Amino acid sequence: MNRRKKGNQILKARVKKAKAKLSPQSKPKYISKADRAKLAAESSQEAVLVSES
């Protein structure tokens, strides 16, 4: 690989990373299994409190 090609490759990779950072993320943020269980428990407690009222 010659010098010019390698330099262009590095610059293109840098631009690609910058564009990826600026573009909106389509994937939702990961929530661990333990956090999902905790959220489900909290929501079920709230549902019980609302139904008792």
C-alpha positions as CSV (number, residue, x, y, z in Angstrom):
1,M,0.0,0.0,0.0
2,N,1.5,3.3,-1.0
3,R,1.7,6.4,1.2
4,R,-1.0,8.3,-0.5
5,K,-3.5,5.5,-0.3
6,K,-2.8,4.9,3.4
7,G,-3.2,8.6,4.2
8,N,-6.5,8.7,2.3
9,Q,-7.7,5.5,4.1
10,I,-6.9,7.1,7.5
11,L,-8.7,10.3,6.6
12,K,-11.8,8.5,5.3
13,A,-12.0,6.4,8.5
14,R,-11.8,9.5,10.6
15,V,-14.6,11.2,8.6
16,K,-16.7,8.1,8.8
17,K,-16.4,8.0,12.6
18,A,-17.2,11.7,12.9
19,K,-20.4,11.3,10.7
20,A,-21.4,8.3,12.8
21,K,-21.1,10.3,16.0
22,L,-23.2,13.2,14.6
23,S,-26.0,11.0,13.1
24,P,-28.9,10.1,15.3
25,Q,-28.8,6.8,17.0
26,S,-31.6,4.5,15.8
27,K,-30.9,1.7,18.3
28,P,-32.4,2.2,21.8
29,K,-30.0,2.3,24.8
30,Y,-29.3,-1.1,26.3
31,I,-31.0,-1.9,29.6
32,S,-29.6,-4.8,31.6
33,K,-31.8,-7.7,32.6
34,A,-31.6,-6.7,36.3
35,D,-32.6,-3.1,35.5
36,R,-35.6,-4.3,33.5
37,A,-36.7,-6.5,36.3
38,K,-36.4,-3.6,38.8
39,L,-38.4,-1.3,36.5
40,A,-41.1,-4.0,36.1
41,A,-41.3,-4.4,39.9
42,E,-41.6,-0.7,40.4
43,S,-44.4,-0.4,37.8
44,S,-46.3,-3.3,39.2
45,Q,-46.1,-1.7,42.7
46,E,-47.4,1.6,41.2
47,A,-50.3,-0.3,39.6
48,V,-51.2,-1.9,42.9
49,L,-51.2,1.4,44.7
50,V,-53.4,3.0,42.0
51,S,-55.9,0.1,42.1
52,E,-56.1,0.3,45.9
53,S,-57.0,3.9,45.9
